């Protein structure tokens, strides 16, 4: 797996003409002087940058047998995943250094798009993971960092491929990829995937489709235009999980089977779909200056019919109460940006500045229906009997958030000497949040003006011999985390803010890349449980993580590759309205995580093995229930025979039973009643046939 300890520098861009003269290049180019990655327009030596990232490319996704973005990111040592493909909700629950990251796609931040279908891998060229806040370049950034998805771009020669994937639990999937020029100045790429699979959970099937279109047009040497259009759709039963008592906590009878489905097959539904359109143009102004306008439109549409599990009924440890919920959401998002980037010399010092302006408009309506058409009663976890009863009432409400904002940002890469480099940036955002919240009992409506200034200062110093020191301080803010959330009086929350300080050492040589860093990340204005009003939150919390991380990759001899990492995370609630909560550990954040991968080429076959250890962690922030630690090991092999590529994967080799929670949200209240189960031992086979050169 090409997992490189890189760093964030450069410009806020989608892949530009300068970075993509070879339109089909999905590789991360690492030479003595240049790194192409994380949306940078111009390369910069790897030992000059102050923040590390890890990069996973399209071949790694295939070789590891990853079935979702979350699967792929298990290679990041400070990351933990709290969801799988059969979870009730399809969103990305990755945590990096204890906090949720923000997803960007081709350099533009996403709102809820990652919640549509994390299994949609067919159009992903590479995944880049930046650790820590990054509010200067990416605005509404997640506190844990940035997950950057770079989609596949057209190639300058015709190539295509088709792949069939099958495996246990009736897995059936077909993937297609066609790319090439259709005129002297125009190239196209079409990708798509259809899956009709079962799962290890009774009654639960997974139906999903995704399609991607990319156009690259270069009418003149100085102009390069790009269009990316995608559509994702995922439909499955909403999975309520299993009760904590009987899985993580013994019930005195037996362990609940991990295949048990405690929802209602005739009622439960989780259906998400999302279109996305991105367009940008790189205009070479001459003299090393480039002007880049870009636009993005996306939707996120969700229908959720669920049954929620409660605590065991009085006098019984196997009878679990249930309640029904019926909700829907239809969101629309617009983003427009204009960047100007170039290079200047002042007094013998080279500057690489970027200046940008951004406009965004988010419309987020959410409805909870007051009537649930499927009345659900208690269910026995060892002998579940399914069936809907009479309709029941629910707490119904309608919430709507309309966020409109503008931002100015600037960043400069400064080469003070050949060995000493500095990155500095600042961003000012000014937004308006129009909120409404209506129930049968009351209605509120208000407008909140939101302002934030984020900044970054980092430096790197080369010691020689491929060894360098790096460090920095950067800040971020998050509007998405608070949009739609309210206090007991109906008033909306303010933006969350965050900051990170980090220092480390990096080694980059021909066959070794490694880094070790120490850091502290804080998140302020956190919504925590309101001690005076059950079911509501107040915004006076602070979460803090301190730790260190070691990661690297090494090829001791040709044909043998090793990659691994370790992270120590001391993550806790440092401030709260509830004094008893202070010092409690953060949800799904273990103190210790290990990850390791090896690949060995023997003849025409590549053999692969990987392991992932996740330490014990809390189910919810400051909660009472601790999830046990676990270790999962995978095996795989792949070969190419002519135009065929064959990859076999065996995941969870020892069939380890492990648990996690998909309700580790900062606003979750009573979420220790249920858990989700990790996937059991699974075998899958992927057979691909390529037409033309390079198809996968």
PyMOL commands that set and color helices and strands:
alter all, ss='L'
color gray80, all
select helices_A, chain A and resi 46-48+58-63+69-75+113-115+135-138+579-581
alter helices_A, ss='H'
color red, helices_A
select strands_A, chain A and resi 6-7+52-57+79-80+95-96+99-100+102-105+108-109+124-131+145-151+159-167+171-181+186-197+206-220+223-236+242-243+269-286+289-312+319-341+344-346+349-368+371-372+379-380+392-393+397-415+420-439+443-464+467-478+496-508+512-529+537-557+560-575+592-602+605-614+617-618+626-627+630-641+644-651+659-660+674-677+682-692
alter strands_A, ss='S'
color yellow, strands_A
deselect
rebuild
show_as cartoon
